[in-house]
Amino acid sequence: MNKIALVTGGSRGLGKNMALALATKGIDVILTYNSKQEEALAVVAEIEKAGQKAAALQLNAGEVKGFDTFFENLKSVLGTHFQATHFDYLINNAGIGLGAPFAETPEENFDLLMNVHFKGVFFLTQSALPFMNDGGGIVNLSTGLTRFTMPGYSTYASMKGAIETLTRYQAKELGARGIRVNVIAPGAIETDFGGGAVRDNEQVNQHIAAATALGRVGLPDDIGGVVAFLCTDYARWVNAQRIEVSGGVNL
């Protein structure tokens, strides 16, 4: 039976690329979307065209009270669509871009970023554990902004710093089940994340490219393959690691 991965926020951007890359490794995919159902179903169709099973489920990754309903739906989809009761890999990718200077950050922005990027990840993963096979893996998403700073991202980066710490604790505590937990930290990527500033603002794009050893900003294709690698036996001894995927930015 094929391995199954659950990718949150898999309808577009990095999550879409991760889902497609996982499929190239022979892994079936369940992806979540918040509001972009048509985009999610298009990704499902692309995965199925490649020969793997796929399904899409709605999820607000920052709304913990909705997780029970989500996992009931997941249980049903696992049984009817995949003839399974458990899945193997969880990729906590869903996120939002919301920036403001530290001195001007309102509490509602802080709470929203915390709910999506830390609290939601914490409790979604906790709720997923009964549905995960032993010997599987978890990939959390951080950011290069935990290593270097860029004004306007103190809240976002702080939540990702918490995710990096959580990753090590998860790896330690879930090791008895053979579940590996790693975190990847992308650099700036050309997607619609954060309003598409890296992709659409030429000045921002060139500034980041000039600060990157490989001379350009990242593309979604630079990220998905790393996640897929972490969900294979080739990475079976990689655990509790922060892997920055940034082309060597701000060295």
N, C-alpha and C positions, 0 to 999 in steps of 0.2 A: 504494500500500500504506500502511496506517495506521502511524503511529509506535507504538512499544511502550515502555512504562515498567516498570521493575522496582522495586517498593516493598517494602522490608524491614519486617517488623512490620506488615503491612497487614490483619490480621484484626480489629483493634479500635482504639478510640481515634483518635488523630490519623492513624495510618497508614490506617485504614479510610476516614476522611474524605478523605485525599489520593487514595486509589485511586478513590473515587467522583467526586471533582472532576476528576481526569484523564480519566475516561471521558466527562464532559460536554464535554470539549474534543476528543472524537473520537480519543482515544488508547487503545489496547488496554493491558491491565494484567496483569502477572504479580506476584502478591503472595506474600510469605512469611509463615509462621507458625512459632512454636516448638512449641507443644503444642495450640493451639486449632484443630484441623482443622475441626470443624463450623462454628465462627464464620467461618473463612477461606472455606469453601465457600459459606456464606450471602452473603458479600461478592461472591464470584465470580458467584453467581446474580443478585445485584442489578445488577452491571455488565452481565451478558449481557442482562438484561431491558431495560437502557437502550440496547442495540443494539451494544455493543462486545464484543470477545473478551476472555476473562479465564481465568486459571489460577492455582492455588495450589500452592506447593512448601514442604516442610518445611525449615527452616534454624535452626540455633542460631548466632546472629550473633556469639557470643563464643567459638566453637570453631573456630579456624583450620584445624585438621587435617581438619575436615569439608567444607571449601570445595571441594576437588577433586571430591568426590562430588556436591555441590550443582550445580556447573557442568556436570557430565555430565548430570544430570537436566534442567538448564535447556536445554542443547543439544538434548536429545530433545524437550522440550516446545515449544521454538521451532519445530522442524521439523514435528512432528505437529499441533500445535494452531494455529500462526500462519503456517505455510508460510514461515518465515524462518530465517535463520542468525544474525542479530544483533538487538540491541535498541538503543533510542535514548537512554533516560533512566534514570538510577539515582538512587533516592531512599533515602538511608541514614537510615532512620527508626527502626529497631528499637532499643529501649532498655529499661532498668529503672530504677526509682526506689529508691534505697537511701541513707538519710541517717544520719549520726552526727557528733557533735562531733569536730573535728580531733584533740583530745587523746585521744579514745576510739575512734578508727577502727582496727579490726583489719586486719591485712595481707590476710586473705582477702576482706574487703569491697573493699579497694583493688584487689586483683587482679581481682575479678569486674567491677567498674566499668571498669577499664582494658581488660579483654578485650572487653567489649561495646561500650563507647562510643568507644574509640580504636584499640586494636590490631585488633579485628575490622573496623572501618570501613576502616582503612588497608589491610589485606590483602584484604578482600572487594573493594574498589574496584580494587586492583592486579590481582586475578584476573579481574575483570569486563572489563578493558580490551580483551582480544582479541575479546570478544563484542559490543563497542559500535560502533555506526556513527560515522564521523566526522561532525561537525556536530551531535552530540547534546549532552547536558548531564548534570551531576551536581548534586544538591541534598543538602547535608549538614545535619544538625540540631544546633543548639547550644541555648543557653538564655539568658534574660535575666540569669541568675545569673553570667554572665561580666562583666557591666557593673556590677551592684550585688551586694551580699552579703546572705546570709541564713544565720545560724548553722546548722550541721548539714550543709551541702552543699559543703564544701571539696573533697572528692574528686571528686564528680560535676561540679562547675563547672570544676575543673582539667582534667578530661578533655575537657570541651567547649571550654575555652580552647585546648587542643591541636588540636582539630578546626578551630577558626577559623584557626589558623596553617596547618594542613595545607591548608585550602581555598585559601588564596592561592598556596601552592606548586603545588598541583594545577592551578590556573587558569593559572599561568605555564608549567608544563611540558607541559600538554595542549593549550595554545592552538594549537600547530602542526596539531593534528587538528581544530581548530574546535570542540572540546569546551569548553563553558562550565561553570564550577564556582562555585556560590554556596552560602552558608550562611544558613539562617533561624534566628532565635532567638526561639522563642515565650516569652511570659510564662506566668503560672500559668493552667492550663486545666482546666475541669471534665471530667476523665476518671477512670478507675480507676488512673492512673499514681501510683506512690508510695503505694498503698493507698487512693487516692481522697480524700485529705485535703482538697484544694481543693473537690471536689464535695460531700463529705459532712459536713465540719466547718463549721458555720455561722459560728463565730467566725473561723476562718481565711479563709473566703470573704469575710466582711464586711471583715476587716482589709485584704485585698488589694484589694478593690473601692474602699475608701476611699483607697488609695494610687495609684489608677489614674485618669488624666485623664478617661477615658470612663466612669468610675463603676461598673464591673463587672469581674468576672473573665472570662477568655476562654472561648470555646466551641470545640469541634472545627471547626465551620463557619467560624470566623474564620481557620483555618490552611490548610485544604486548597486553597482557591482561590488562595492565594499561591504554593504549590508548583506548582499547575497552570499559573499564569501564567508561572512560570519555565521551564516546559517547552513554551512556544509561541514563535512567531516574534516576538510582541510584546515578548519579553524578549531578543531576539537580541543586543543590545548591553549587556546586564547581565552583568557577569563579575567574579569575585573580590570579591563584595560580601557584607557581613553585613547582613541585613535583619531588624531586630527587629520582631516581630509581637506586641505586648504591650498595645496600647491606651494606651500612654504611662504605664507604671508607674514609680514612683519617679523622677519627673522633678525 
